[in-house]
Amino acid sequence: MKCFVCENKKLKKVHDNYYLCEKCNAATSIVAEKHYDETYYYGGEKRTPEVIDRAKILLKYVKNYLDVKINILDFGCNTGSVVSEFNQNKFSCDGVDINERDLNIARATDKYNYYLPGNVSSKYGCVTAFDVIEHFDDFDDFFINGIDNYLLQNGILIITTPNLDSNWKSILKYWHGWSIPEYHRTILSRQSIGYLSSKYNYSIVEIKELPIMNTR
């Protein structure tokens, strides 16, 4: 067993389903991964009021980093709540996801652009990945096969992810970061985010802690 982030083998148990890397301070899931198909728990039959509210909150926090003149791609767009909210607020935003069930829900809900990964034909000035990176246990796949294919040189990458440094994980009995180890493959800290940004040649502009959001 080794850390998904830095491949270090010195790990210690920090939760029933996670082991902590002593080198980069990332937590690695020991539970077998599930697929992102029609059985995936997030999404479902329609775009819910909760995910719409979440999209509004996310836009509030990131809009100061954006310019309405740049095109945006929401990576892991699910049923399209972020794409819809950004477009309704004068940003040009498309969505991409591997889950065709949720893309069909997005397409049936509004008329914005939603793609499977192989169908994205242009690059974007900004890529957002809201609560996506923790679903990866292969970060070459996230950055090299994913983000780098979509982001223009000197573009902006904005991510959100459960925070391993957060005090909430010791306060909440069912902290969301730990709650789905079959999907949350890696829980990152500031240190491990710094490690990944250096490895994949990204410069960190700012790290912020956001309030807990209801996403269902």
Secondary structure, 3 states (H helix, E strand, C coil): CCCCCCCCCCEEEEECCEEEECCCCCEEECCCCCCCCCCCCCCCCCCCHHHHHHHHHHHHHHHHHCCCCCEEEEECCCCCHHHHHHHHCCCEEEEECCCHHHHHHHHHHCCCCEECHHHCCCCEEEEEEECCHHHCCCHHHHHHHHHHHHEEEEEEEEEECCECCCCHHHHCCCCHHHHCCCCCCEEECHHHHHHHHHHCCCCCCCCCCCCCCCCC
